[in-house]
Amino acid sequence: DMATLTFDAYASREDDASDLIQRARAYLCALPGTTLGDDSVACYRVDEVGGPVALPDPLTDMPRYTFTADVHLRGSALT
């Protein structure tokens, strides 16, 4: 299976939002080769689709960074 995930990081300052999205990106990129959850779902690949990029919130003008990635997982059928 493949899930496309978009991450948003908000902060009161732009550099804090940037730092937060970079941390989320690092954790996500470290997933290949690991298993997730009690069902031992294997993560075998993470492909970055776009970002990180500054994208201020249009309603509040609050600093926000975003990125999108495809996460490839291999689980097992339910029994």
C-alpha positions, -999 to 999 in steps of 0.1 A, spaced: 0 0 0 10 36 -5 -2 65 16 3 101 5 7 123 36 9 160 38 25 175 69 20 211 81 41 228 108 28 260 124 47 284 147 46 320 158 80 326 140 89 314 105 122 299 116 105 278 143 80 265 118 109 256 94 127 238 122 96 218 132 89 207 96 126 196 92 123 175 123 91 158 110 108 152 77 138 136 94 116 113 114 96 103 83 127 97 62 140 74 90 111 50 87 122 28 58 134 -6 72 113 -3 103 79 -18 113 50 2 126 24 -6 152 13 -38 168 5 -54 135 42 -51 123 34 -31 92 67 -28 73 77 6 59 99 0 29 101 33 11 94 70 16 93 93 -15 92 130 -10 67 145 -33 71 182 -26 86 206 0 94 216 25 81 250 15 69 281 33 31 284 29 17 310 54 -18 301 66 -42 322 43 -67 329 71 -43 339 99 -11 347 80 6 325 107 39 310 96 35 275 82 58 251 64 45 220 45 57 190 27 42 159 11 55 124 9 44 90 -3 49 63 23 51 27 10 39 1 35 36 -37 35 11 -52 59 -8 -85 60 -43 -94 53 -68 -94 82 -78 -128 94 
